[in-house]
Amino acid sequence: MHLRRAPSATGREGGPRGPQERSRPVVTTPPGRFRIGALAKRVGVSETLLRAWELRYGLLTPVRTTGGYRMYGPEDERRARAMAEARAEGVPAADAAARILADDRAQAPTGPGPRPPTSSEEVARLRAELETAMTAFDTGSMHDTIDRAFAALSVETTIREVLLPFLVSVGAGWQMGDFDVADEHFASDVVRGRLAALAAGPGSRTGPLVLLACPPKESHDIALKAFEVVLQRAGWRTRYLGPHTPLASVEVAVEVVNPDVVVLAGTARAVFELPDHAVEIVRRIAGSARLLLAGAGADDDLAASWGGELLSGDPISAAQLLVRRGGPVAEDEAPGA
């Protein structure tokens, strides 16, 4: 969840970097915390299954490091073990998760005091309601749930904690055979429509200007649209070109609007595997504006070779960090944010 300037092809003193000199991000594990691979080994289940339990039922509540890494703790391990034992006994996953979370609530101390801003229970309930509405192809119920989430959690928190994880969960469910492709397409269309509505309108006329696009071969643009929403709410001006945008067309747009920042987003490395003439276009773009590469398909080395920077982390946190480094940032002031 951080913006890193990619290392150049030369070292700090101008000489070429050797293999041992190339800097790499250092991940410091907080005391008592561990990453999902370690949790999977401790519990004896796959990382994929742990992610499904987290996304579908809110069973795990990791914290994020400043570098954007999700770290799990003893309570996550306890709940994951209880879930694994229940599944081994034949208890349906949804029932097991509900029982474990109910037991946690029953054992929690009572008394006055503010409710946690975004409880795992609340987030899990909202995601579950979206899933129920999705499988019934109930557009109205999906919108009602999203409206309640926006009111309770704020736009930014809803996108980060509810909508994007919900879509990831649906995609994982489709891969596992739990959902049909029609479910996934329906859910994506509803969420994309809500994000597009948030981004509609004239917006700011004075903030930094960012041009947003997905290269050819990239059809997944919801995360980029979420990124745009946060930037707009923070006072930035945006020009959104969307998925499958020819790089020559991006260059034309750069020449016309003269943006401060250009973001190219891709979910897979193949999206950024470009022919030489396309790479030259990207390098020219980087010479005209600050170029940021985003998504799982990008890395430091690629960004460096094109004259850009790597924008990493979830779309909401990444957008907020970009804003803090280049302009005013919108605060999550809604109740429960």
N, C-alpha and C positions, 0 to 999 in steps of 0.2 A: 504494500500500500504506500508506495513511495515513488518519487520521480528521481531517476538517476541519469546523470549525464553519462552517456556511453563513453568508454575509453577510446581515445583516438588510436590510429594505427601506429603512432609513435609514442615513446615514453615522455615523461615530464621534461626531460632535458633535450628532447628532439631526436633521440636515437630510437631505433626499433626496440620494441618490447620483446623480451624472450618469453618462453613458456612459463618460467618460474616467476616472471615479473607481472603477469597479468592479474589485475585485481579481481577478486571475487567477493560477493556479499557474504558476510559472516553472520550466521544465525546463532544467536545466544539464547539458549533455552532457559526460561525463568525457573527458579527452584520449585520443585514439585509439579512441574508441567512437562508435557511430552507431546510430540507431534503424532499425527494419526497413524503413521507406520508403527511407531512404538506401542501405541494403544492397541492396535490390531494384534500385535504379537503377544501383549500381556493378556488380552481377553481370549485370543484364539479364534478370531473371526477375520474376514477379509476387510480391507480398507473400503471396498465398494459397499459392503453391507453396513459398515459404521456410518458412511456418508448417507446412505438411504435412511437409516434410523434417525440421523440428525435432521435431514431435510424434511422427511415426511412427518415425524412425530415430535420434533423438538426435544429428543431424548438427551442429546449432548449439547453442552453450552460452552464451547471453547472461547478463549479470549484471543485477541489478536496482538501480536507484537508490533512494534513500530515499523517493522519491515513487511507487515501484512501476513505473517505466518499464523496459522491457527494452532493454538496450544491447548491441550486437554489436561484435566486435573483428576484428582482422586475420585471426586463425585461422578465425573463422566465415566471413569472406569467401573465404579460400583454399579451405576445404572446399566452400562453395557454388559457387564457380567450377568446381572439379573435378567436382562433381555435375552441373552444367549441361553441361559438356563431355561427360561420360559419357552423359548422356541424349541429347545430340545425336548421339552415335555409335550409339544404339540399345541401350545397356546398360540392363537393367531397373533400376528405381529401388532396389529392395531390394539387388540385387547391387552396384550402384555404391556405395551407402552403406556396405555391409559392407566393401568393398574400401578405401574411403577411411579408415574408422575403423581397419581392420587396419593400413594403412600408418602411421597416426599412432602406433599402439601399438608397431609395430616400430621407429620412430624415436625413441621416448621413452627417456630415460636409464634404465638399470637400476641396481640396487643396493638396499641396505636403506633402509627408510623407510616411514612409514605410508601406506596407500592413501588417496587422496582420499575424503572422507566420502561423497559421492554422485556417482560418476563418471557421465558421460553414457553410457558403455558399459553400466553396470549398469542404469541407468534404462531405456535403450532395449531391453535384453534383457527386462526385466520387462514392458514394454509390448507387446513382440512376442509374448511368451508368452500374455499376456491376449488379444491379437488372434487368435492361433491357436486358443486354447480357445473364444473367442467364435464364430468361424466354424464350429466343429464343434459348437456348442451343448453344450459340455462343462462342466457346472457344477462338477464335482469339480476339474478342472484349474484353472479360474479361481480357486476358493477356495484351492487349494494354492499358486498363484502369489501371491495376496494375503497368505497366511500367511507365506510366505518374505519378502515385502517388508516386512511389519510387523516381523518378527524382525530383519531386517538394517538397516532404515532408520528405524524408529520409526513410530508411527501418524501423527503430524503430517507427517513428511517423505513418507511413502508416499502420503498423500492429496494433498499439494500437487504432488509430482513424478511420481507414477505414475498414480493413479486418475483425478484430474480431467483431466489432459492426455490420458489414454487415451480418456476419453469425448468430449473435444473432437475428438480425432483420428477417432473413429468417426463423429461427426456430420459432420465434413468429408468423410470417405470416403463417407458416404451421399449427400451433396450432389453428389459427383463421380461417383456411380454405382458405386463400388467395393464398397459394402456394401448389403445389403437392410435395409429398415426392421425386419425381424425380428431382425437382428443387433444393431441399436441398442437395441431394446426389451429384448432378452435381456441385453445388457451392462449397461444402466442398472438393470435389476431386481437383478442380482447385486450391483452396487456399492451401490445403495440399501439392500439388505438388510444388507450388512456395516456400513454406516454406522449403520443403525438399531440393529443389535446392539450397537455400541459405545456408543450413546446410551441404551440400555435400562438399567433399574435405578433405584434411588432417588436416587443421586447425592448431592451435598452438601445439607445441611440449613441451612447458615448463610451461604453465599456470596451475592453479588448475584443478583438474580432478573431474568431476561430473557425476554420473550415474543417468539416468532418466528413470522412468518406471511408468506405470499405473498398479495397482493391477488387479487380476482377477475380472471380472464383469464390468470393465471400458473400454468402447469402444471409448470414446471421448478423443482424444489425440492432437487435433490441438493446444489448448492453451499450452500444454507441449512442442510441437514442436516449437511454437513461443518463448517460454522461452529459449529453446536450442539455437535458432538463435541469440538471444541477448547475451547470454553467450559466444558463439563462437566469435561473433564480438568484444567482450570485451577482447578476449585473453584467454578464458578458453578452456580447453579440455573437450569434452563431449563423453559419450557413451550412445546411445539412444536405449532402449529396447522396447519402444512403449506400445500399449494397451494390455490388457489381459495377463500380464506377471505373471506366477506363482511365488510366493514369494520365493520358494525354488530355482528357477532359478535366481532370483535377488541375492540371497545369494551366489550362485556359482559365478556369475559375480563379486560380491564384493571381493570374495577370490582371483579371478584371476587378476583383474585390480587394486585393492587396492585404491579406490577413496577417495578423500578428503570429498566429499559430496554425499549423496544419496537423491534423491527427489522422493517421491511417490505421485502421483496426482490422485484425485478422485473428480468427480463432484457431487456425492450424498453420503449421509451417509452410505447407504447400501453397497457401495464399500468397506468401511472400517470396516464393521461388519464381523470380521474374526473368524474362529474357534480357539480354544486355541493353537493348534500346530502351526498355522500360526502366531499368535501373538508372540509366542516364537521366531519364525524365525525373525520377524521384530525387536524384542528386541536384538537379536544377531547382526543384521545388525547395529543397533544403537550403539552397543558396538565396532564396527569396523570402523565406519565412522560417520560423522556428518549427522544425519537423519533429513530431512525436509519433513513435510506433507503439501501438497498444494491442493487447490481446495475447492469448497463449501462443500464438504463432511467432511472436517477436522476442528477441533477446538483445542483450547489450552489444554483442559482436555485430549483429545485423544492423542495428541502429548506427553503430560507429562507421560501418562500411558505407552507409548512405549519407553520413553527415548529420544524423539526427540523435535523438535521445530516446531512452526506453521509458514508457509510462506504464508502471505496473501496479497491481492491486485491484480490488473490486472497483467498478466504475464510479461509485459514489465517493468513496474515499479518495480515489485518484483525482477526480474532478475538484474536490474540496482542497486537496493539496496544491493542485495547479493554481487554483484561485488565490490561495494564501501566498503563493510565490509571485503572483502577477496581478493581483487586484483584490477587491473586497470579497469576503466570503459570507454567504447567507447562513444565519444561525438556525438551528433546529429549536424553535421556541414553542412549538405546539406541545400540549400536555402529553407526557409520556415519551417525548423525544429523547 
